[in-house]
Amino acid sequence: MTAEFNSRNTFRKSGVSSLSTNPRNVITSANPSGGSSASLLQKQLSFKTPICSNQFGKADEVEIIDNSNLDNLAGQYNKNNIIGWICCAPCIWLRTSAAVHKVAITSATLLVTTLLVASPILFLISTAPSPLPRDCYMDGDGCSPTVASTSECTEDICETVSSNIQARLNWNKDPCSEFKKFSCWRRKFNKNVTNIIEMGNSQKSVDIQMLMLLNNSSISENFKKLKILYESCLKLTTNSSDIHRIFNQLGGYLTVGVIGPSSIAPLVAKIYELGPSPLVDIYYDLSYGRRPHVLLIISGPSTSSVILENKIRWMSPKAPPNRLRQGIPNLLPDLIDRVLPSHLSYDQRVSEKETIIEFIKDLNKLQVEQSRRGFWDSSVLYNISSLHSMYPVLNWTLLIPKNWSGPIVVRNADYLKALQSFLTKYPSRIAHNAMLLLSVLEILPKDFPTPEVCTRSTMWALPELASALYISQYSSIDSKDIIKRADIIFKSLKAHLKRAPSLKGAALVKLSALKIQSKTWEGFTNVTQLTKSVERLQITPDNWLENILEIYKTNKIVPNKINMDFSSHDAWAYPIVSTIFYDTLSHSIVVPLSVILIPYFNARLPPYLHYASVGVSIAKEILRSITKSFDDKAMRCVPHSVNIFSNFSRMDILIHSGGMQISYHSMLSLTGPIKGMARLPGLNLTPTQIFFLVSAQELCSESNYLGIDTNATEFDHILGWLIAQGGSATEVFKCPSGSMINIQKTCNVL
C-alpha cells in the first residue's frame, strides 16, 4: 500500500516525467495493457470507439493514465467518441448503402471487360515493328538508306516481254495526262517491232499459227479438207457466177419498176433453208435444271457468229455470244455493183445502191441495239399459232419443223416486234433485194480474200477440225499445267469478290456456285472420229460458195436420237476462238486454251503479268455472270466517247473497268508486298505500273484487230477513263491533283 500510495503522490507531484520509469503505467502500441486501469480503458476503446477515430497517435507515441482521474478520463473519451462518429459517418454510409454496392460491382465488371478486350490489341501494338524513318528501309535486321532492290527475272521470256512492253511506250508523254499516247505508241518506222506488238493478242496469235499450218505442204492427211477449203477461198471473187446462181435460186434481183412481194416472209424461209439467215436463227438447246429437256430457240441473226454452228448446241463445243459489228460489210458496195442489172442508168444505179446501203445500215443498227439488251425479255410459247399471233413478222410455219411439239423460246421478243415495225418503212422490193445481198454476204468471207482472211473463214466454216489441228501442236502435259494456273487465278478472283461488302444475296450465292471450264474438249484429240464426221462433205478446191452451203446443210441435220446425259450441261470452248465467255446453262466461265497460251501467262513470268492479261479477262466474265444491274451505273459513269468502240456497248466498257479493278486488287491480296515480285529486265517500272500498261496495251491490240480506230481522240478518252477506274492508277503513277487520270475516277463497279 505504501509503494502504491507513494506512486500516486509521485504522479501528483512530478507529472509525466516522474512516471517514465514505471513500465506498468505506460501504454504504447507495443504494450497496450499497461496495468489494471489501463486494461479497463483498453476494453472501453475496443468496443465503443468508432473505427475511424484517431485516439492513438503515431507509432511509439506514449499516453500516461492515472487511476485517480478515471472519471475525468471517461468524460474526455465520451467527447472523443461523438467527434469520431461525426467524422466517420460517410464511411458508414458507403459500407451500408446498397446503391453504392451495385455501382462498385458494375464499375469493377466494366473495368475487367475493358481489360479483356484491350489486352489483345495492346499486345499486337506492343509487338508490332516500329515504323522506319522515311529514308530508311529494312535490310535483314538492320536499316538501309535505300530500298532493297527486288530480284530481276533472268529468263529469256522476261527479256522478250520487256522488249514488247518497251516497244510501245513513248517516254516523251505523261501517263497522267496522255495515257494512251504513253502506253500504246507504235513505232511505225521500225518494222521489226510490229512482230512483237501483237504478242498479247491471243486471237491474232491463233490466226498466225493457223495460217502457217494451212500453208504447210506436209499437213497431215486428216486435215487435208481444211487445206482444200482454204485454197477455195483464195480463188473466190465477187464476180463469181455462183453468186448469180444463188440470187436466181432465191427469186432473183427485183429491178426498178417491178412491184415487190406483199411479204418477205417466204424469202426469209428460202434463205434459212439454203444458208445462214440475216434476220433470225432457229436452233435446239437444253432447259435448266437437273432433268433438262429440249427447247426450240428463236434468237437473233446467226450471221454474226464466229463459227458456223450446228443446230444442236449442247452436243459440241460452244462459241461465245454473238457480238454484232456496227456498219456495213466490207464487200457490200462491190457486191451491189456486180449484181445490179446492166440496163439501169447511172442515176438509177446510184439511187438503188444508196437505198440498199441505207436499209442494211438501219437494220444493223436495230440488231446491235437489241442484242445489247440481252435475253432478259425471253418468252415461252407452246404452239405455232401463238407464235403467229404474237410475232406475225415472219411465216413461222415455213421455219419451224413440222414435227416439233415442244416448248418454243423466243430469246428476244422486243427484237421481233421492232423488226416488224422496221420492215414497214421501206418498199418490199428494196427489202427483198437487200435480203438477197445479205444472204450471200453471210456465206462469203468477211473481206476480200487474202491468206489472213481465208484462214479466219476456214476456221469459221470447220471449227472442230480446225481446233483439232490447232491443239495438235501442244503436248497434254503443257496444257494441264496452264489449265491449273488458270484455275488458281479464278479462285483468287472469286475469293476477293466474296469479300466485297456490296455483294449480297443472290449475287453472292451465284458467285459461290460459279465454276471455271478451261479444259479442252476430248473430241478434239480424237482426230479419227472427227475425220469420219467430215468424210461425207464434198469439199472442192475451186468453189467456196458450194463448199459452205454443203457444210451448212450437214450442220442443219437433226439426228433421230438426241443424246442427253449428266454432262449435257457442260460447256466447252473452241480453242481457235480466243474469247472467254460466261455460259448460262452450265453457270461456268469458259476459257479457251488459246487465251491462256499467250506469252504473258507463261509460268516463268511474274504474277502481275498473269493478272493484267488473263486475270482481267476472267474477272470481266465473273462480273457479267453474277449481276445484270449495271444499266443505271453505265449511263451515269461511262463517258460518251465509248461510241468509238463499234463492238462494245456502255455495259461492256463498264464491265471491262470492273474486271480491271477486281484483277488488280486480287493481285495485291494474293501476292502480298509487290516489291517481292521479280522485275522485268531493262524496264524501270514498278509491277503495279506494268499491270496498268499491259492491260492498256492488250485493249489497244484487241481494238486494232477488230478494226477500231485507236488513233481517234475518243479512244484516248475512253482508255484514260478505264485506267482511272481500274484500281489505284492515280497513286501508282503519282498523278497530281487535276490530272486526267485523277479527275476521271468516277465509277467503282463494286
Secondary structure, 3 states (H helix, E strand, C coil): CHHHHHHHHHHHHHCCHHHCCCHHHEECCCCCCCCHHHHHHHHHHHHHCCCCCCCCCCCCCCEECCHHHHHHHHHHHHHHHHHHHHHHHHHHHHHHCHHHHHHHHHHHHHHHHHHHHHHHHHHHHHHCCCCCCCCCEEECCEEECCCCCCCECCCHHHHHHHHHHHHCCCCCCCCCCCHHHHHCCCCCCCHHHHHHHHHHCHHHHHHHHHHHHHCCCCCCHHHHHHHHHHHHHHCCCCCCHHHHHHHHHCCCCCCCCCCCCCCCHHHHHHHHHHCCCCCCEEEEEECCCCCCCEEEEEECCHHHCCCCCCCECCCCCECCCCCCCCCCCCCHHHHHHHHCCCCCCHHHHHHHHHHHHHHHHHHHHHHHHHHCCCCCCCEEECCHHHHHHHCCCCCHHHHCCCCCCCCEEECCHHHHHHHHHHHCCCCHHHHHHHHHHHHHHCCCCCCCCCHHHHHHHHHHHCHHHHHHHHHCCCCHHHHHHHHHHHHHHHHHHHHHHHCCCCCCHHHHHHHHHCEEECCCCHHHCCHHHHHHHCCCCCCCCCCHHHHHHHHHHHHHCCCCCCCCCCCCCCCCECCCCCCCEEECCCCEEECCCCHHHCHHHCCCCCHHHHHHHHHHHHHHHHHHHHCCCCHHHHHHHCCHHHHHCCCCCHHHHHHHHHHHHHHHHHHHHHHCCHHHCCECCCCCCCHHHHHHHHHHHHHHHHHHHCCCCCCCHHHHHHHHHHHHHCCCHHHHCCCCCCCHHHHCCCCCCC
